[in-house]
Amino acid sequence: MTLEATKWQYFNGAENIDKISPDSYAMDQYYLHRPGNDLIQLALFRDYGSNVMKYNDWQDYFRKYQPPALVVWGKNDAMFVAAGGDAYKKDLPKAKIYQINGGHFLLEEHHSIVAKYIHDFISQL
């Protein structure tokens, strides 16, 4: 919950930290410092296991219905590693998956390319 930890989330794995606006992590930090937010964040972290327990249900849905899927991933993200993005191919072989040279907050430096991927994906639906 420190500024250093917040900046790490933005900078770690980034291709070019000069493209990351200080406004982004400063605003995040402002909201992280709200009274009581530390307890909220800890509760979210503790509850993450309930998300993982749903993976089989989501994978079953993907295999059965084969929804169109666009996955854009920061290949250097230390929290959601590149293999997680590639794993969608197992259940969604037609998914469009892009691994971009960036970290967790990929849009901070690569918003233009991601917007193009989204535009192209939607145009093909």
Buried (B, 14 or more C-beta within 10 A) or exposed (E): EEEEEBBBBBBBBBBEEEEBEEEBBEEBBEEBEEEEEEEEEEEEEEEEEEEEEEEEEEBEEBEEEEEEBBBBBBBBBEEEBBEEBBBBEEBBEEBBBBBBBBBBBBBBBBEEBBEEBEEEBEEEE
